């Protein structure tokens, strides 16, 4: 008899435990969403132009010319250069994409080389540009999905630099944050 009571009590305890588990269960749901962003479009609207530069005849070491990243850039010309003239400009870019999103901006090149195109005796044919700066590392696209930014940098004029027009290009990337 004692054993029947024990088995009955054990069975009741297990049945009660089962009911307690079901009584404390709860269900819920969550909203699932996704946003598909437009492909970014990047357009160069102006080049990085250091202007016209005249070096002293006795330039003994590289001399820098820096153009700031702005619509109306600040130009800093090394004291060993006799003239920095013309109309320097920062490189200008426009970017379009999904409205009201933030876009990260980066310059992919640490240093680029400008080339005169042809040698002129023993004179220097190349100049380096580095220390690139961006007007904003993050561009907030407008409600219309548009934004813009500027890129500046520092040109290194070498001793015995050949006269002429030097050309190169810098690579810039934009990506959604």
N, C-alpha and C positions, 0 to 999 in steps of 0.2 A: 504494500500500500504506500509506504514511504517512497518507493521508487516511482510509482505512478504519479504521486504528487510532485516529485522532483521533475519528472519529464514534462508534466503539465505546466509547472511554473517556468521551466526553461523555454518551452514552446511559446508561452504567453509573452515572455520577455523578448524573444526574437520577433514575434509579431508586432509588439509595441515599437521596437526599434525600427522596423520596416515602415510603420506608419509615421514615425517621427521624421524620417528622411524625406518622405514624400511631402509632408506638411511644410518643410522648410525650403523646398525647391522654388526657384523663380526664373523666369525667362525675360529677356530683353532683346532689343534689336538696335543696330547702329546704322546710321546713314553712311553709304559708301559713295564716293564721288571721285571724279578725275577731271583735270583741266588740261586740255590740249592747247599748247602755246603756238602762235604763229612762228614760222621760221624767221630768224632775225635777218635783216638786210643791212649791210654796212656799205656806205658810199663815201669816198674821199671827195671833199668839195674844195680843198685848197692844199697845196704842198707846203712842206717845211722849207722856208727860204731864209738863208742867213744874210742875204743882201750882198752888197759889194764890199770887199775887204781889201785893204792895202796893208802889207807888212813892211816893217822897217827893213832897210837893206841889210842890216846886221842882225836879223832875227836869229838868235842862237839856240833857242829851245821852242818846242811846240807852244803855241799861243791859242787860247780858247775864245770862242764867240758863243754865247748862250742866248737862246731865244726861249722865252717863257711860254707856257701853254695857255694862251688867251686869245680872244678875238683881236685885241690890240696888244700885242706882246711887248714885254720889256726886253731890251737887247742889252747884254753886257759884253763889252769888248775888252780884251786884255790890253793892258797899258803898252805892251810891246808891239801892238798893231797901231799903225798911224791913222787908220780910218775904218769905220764900220758905217756904211751909208746904204742908200737905196731904201727899199721898203720890205724889211724882213716880215715874214708871216709864220705863224705856227701852222702845222698841218691841221686841217679841220675835217671832221667826219660827221655824218648824220647817220643815225640808226633808227630803223623802224621795226616794230614787232608788236606783241600783244599789249594792249592798252594797260596803263598803270602798273607795269611791272618794273623791277629793278634789273639793270643789266651791268655786269662787271666788265671793265675795260682793262686790257693789258697790252703792253708792247712786247712782242715776241723776240725782238732782237736786242741783245745787250749792246752790240756795236755793229755799225754798218760801215761800208767803205764807199766813198764817193770816188768816181773815176772821171778823169779829164777826157779820156777816150784815146789819147795818143801821147806818146812820150815826147818830151821837148829837151833833147840833149840829156844832160845829167840831172835835170830838175825833177822835183817830186811830182809824180803823176796822180797820186792818191791822197785823200784826206779821210780821216775817221770821224764819225759822229757817234756819240754815246751819251750816257746820263740822260736818257729819255725820261720826260715827265709828262703826266697826263693831267688835264684840268680837273678831272674827277675820276676816281677809281670806280665809282658806281654812278650810272646814269639812270635817273628815274624817268621812264617813258611817260609821256602825257596821256590824257584820256583818249587822244587820237592815236596813240602808239608811236609817237615820235620823240626823238631826243638828239642831242649833239654834244660833242666834246672836242678838245684840242690837244695836240701833242707837240711838245717842245723838245729841245735837246741841246747838246754842246758840240760844236765843230772844233776840231783840232787842226790848226794851220801849222804846217811843218816849215822849218827853215828851208830855203831854196825851193819854195812851192812854185810850180809852173803857173803862169797866167792862163786863164781860160775858164770855161764853165764846167763845173763838176756835177755829176748826176749819180743818184743811187735811189734806193727805196727802202722804206721801213715797213715791217709787217705788224699789223694791229689785229687784235681779236676781241670780240664781244661775245658774252654768254649770259644767259639768264642766271640770276642768283638763286 
